[in-house]
Amino acid sequence: MAFTLNVNGETHAIDADEDTPLLYVLRDALKLNGAKYGCGVGQCGACTVLRDGAPLRSCLVPAALLSGRALTTLEGLRGPGGALHPLQRAFLEEQAGQCAYCIPGMILAAEALLRVKPEPTEAEIRTALDANLCRCGSHNRIVRAIQRAAKERQG
């Protein structure tokens, strides 16, 4: 089946089975490897991307259903010339990723939160990340990184 996807501001022609999950199209067809395969059932958050600014588990949704929607992956957060996004920079500065497998999903969930709540409380951050698992136990550093990025974005 042929369809188009708008990923990170670019339109891509895709030829894939209509049931192919977005995660596989991103990783295999578009070579965007930020979203990770974790559990395959939408419970870990490693595959999180943004659909029209809201978090979406890319392992669950057939890519063909997302034609016409704005999709953002971790790679799409970078600024001009490849400059790091404030969240990416804060995660590095706070050493928020131990193994870093969950980090793309965490960053995108945080971006979705900061778009609607520029100055979230710690409790709001933890609630927004509740569905994203970190098996290394880096949650406190992840929360600090999001708080740091929120402050930086406020100027």
C-alpha positions as CSV (number, residue, x, y, z in Angstrom):
1,M,0.0,0.0,0.0
2,A,1.4,3.4,-0.9
3,F,0.8,6.4,1.4
4,T,2.7,9.5,2.6
5,L,3.9,10.5,6.1
6,N,4.9,13.9,7.4
7,V,7.8,13.1,9.7
8,N,9.9,15.9,11.2
9,G,8.5,18.4,8.7
10,E,9.3,16.4,5.6
11,T,6.9,14.4,3.5
12,H,7.9,10.8,2.7
13,A,6.3,8.4,0.2
14,I,5.9,5.0,1.9
15,D,5.2,1.7,0.4
16,A,4.3,-0.8,3.2
17,D,1.6,-3.2,4.2
18,E,-1.4,-1.3,5.6
19,D,-0.9,-3.0,9.0
20,T,2.8,-2.2,9.4
21,P,3.4,-0.4,12.7
22,L,4.7,3.1,12.5
23,L,7.8,2.1,14.5
24,Y,8.9,-0.3,11.7
25,V,8.4,2.3,9.0
26,L,10.4,4.9,11.0
27,R,13.3,2.6,11.7
28,D,13.4,0.4,8.5
29,A,12.1,2.7,5.7
30,L,13.1,6.1,7.0
31,K,16.2,5.1,9.0
32,L,15.1,7.1,12.0
33,N,16.3,5.0,14.9
34,G,15.4,7.3,17.9
35,A,12.2,5.4,18.6
36,K,13.1,2.0,20.1
37,Y,11.4,-1.4,20.2
38,G,10.8,-2.2,23.8
39,C,7.8,-4.3,24.7
40,G,5.8,-4.2,21.4
41,V,2.5,-3.7,23.3
42,G,2.6,0.0,24.1
43,Q,3.4,-0.3,27.8
44,C,7.1,0.8,28.1
45,G,7.2,4.1,26.1
46,A,10.5,3.3,24.3
47,C,8.8,3.7,20.9
48,T,7.1,7.1,21.8
49,V,6.9,9.7,19.0
50,L,4.7,12.8,18.8
51,R,1.6,12.9,16.7
52,D,0.4,16.5,16.3
53,G,2.3,17.2,19.5
54,A,0.8,14.4,21.6
55,P,2.7,11.3,22.7
56,L,2.0,8.2,20.6
57,R,3.2,4.6,21.0
58,S,4.5,3.9,17.5
59,C,4.6,0.2,18.0
60,L,0.8,0.1,18.2
61,V,-0.4,2.2,15.3
62,P,-0.4,1.2,11.7
63,A,1.6,3.8,9.8
64,A,-0.9,4.1,7.0
65,L,-3.5,5.5,9.5
66,L,-1.2,8.5,10.2
67,S,-1.1,10.0,6.7
68,G,-1.8,13.7,7.0
69,R,-0.7,13.9,10.6
70,A,2.5,15.7,11.8
71,L,4.9,13.2,13.3
72,T,7.9,14.1,15.3
73,T,10.7,11.8,16.3
74,L,13.7,12.5,18.6
75,E,15.7,13.4,15.4
76,G,13.1,16.0,14.6
77,L,13.8,18.0,17.8
78,R,17.2,19.1,16.8
79,G,17.6,22.8,15.8
80,P,19.3,24.5,12.9
81,G,22.7,23.0,12.1
82,G,22.0,20.0,14.3
83,A,21.9,22.0,17.5
84,L,20.7,20.1,20.5
85,H,17.1,20.8,21.7
86,P,17.0,22.1,25.3
87,L,15.6,18.8,26.5
88,Q,18.4,16.8,24.8
89,R,21.0,19.2,26.3
90,A,19.5,19.0,29.8
91,F,19.4,15.2,29.7
92,L,23.1,15.2,28.9
93,E,23.9,17.8,31.5
94,E,22.0,15.9,34.2
95,Q,23.4,12.5,33.1
96,A,19.8,11.3,32.9
97,G,20.5,8.3,30.7
98,Q,22.3,5.3,32.2
99,C,21.7,2.8,29.4
100,A,19.7,5.5,27.5
101,Y,17.3,3.1,25.9
102,C,14.2,4.9,27.3
103,I,15.6,8.4,26.7
104,P,14.0,9.1,23.3
105,G,10.6,8.2,24.6
106,M,11.2,10.2,27.8
107,I,12.3,13.3,25.9
108,L,9.3,13.2,23.6
109,A,6.9,12.7,26.5
110,A,8.6,15.6,28.2
111,E,8.3,17.8,25.1
112,A,4.6,17.1,24.9
113,L,4.2,18.1,28.5
114,L,6.3,21.3,28.2
115,R,4.2,22.4,25.1
116,V,1.0,22.4,27.2
117,K,2.6,23.1,30.7
118,P,5.7,25.3,30.3
119,E,6.4,25.3,34.1
120,P,5.3,21.9,35.4
121,T,5.6,20.8,39.0
122,E,7.6,17.8,39.9
123,A,4.4,15.9,40.4
124,E,3.1,16.9,36.9
125,I,6.4,15.7,35.4
126,R,6.2,12.4,37.1
127,T,2.6,11.9,36.1
128,A,3.4,12.8,32.4
129,L,6.2,10.2,32.5
130,D,4.3,7.6,34.4
131,A,3.7,5.4,31.3
132,N,7.4,5.5,30.3
133,L,9.6,2.9,31.9
134,C,13.3,3.3,32.8
135,R,14.7,0.0,33.9
136,C,17.9,1.6,35.1
137,G,16.2,3.7,37.7
138,S,17.3,7.1,36.4
139,H,13.9,8.7,37.1
140,N,15.2,11.3,39.5
141,R,17.8,12.5,37.0
142,I,15.2,12.5,34.3
143,V,12.9,14.7,36.3
144,R,15.8,17.1,37.1
145,A,16.6,17.3,33.4
146,I,13.1,18.2,32.5
147,Q,13.0,20.8,35.2
148,R,16.3,22.2,33.9
149,A,14.9,22.3,30.3
150,A,11.7,24.0,31.4
151,K,13.7,26.8,33.2
152,E,15.9,27.2,30.1
153,R,12.9,27.5,27.8
154,Q,11.5,30.2,30.1
155,G,14.6,32.3,29.5
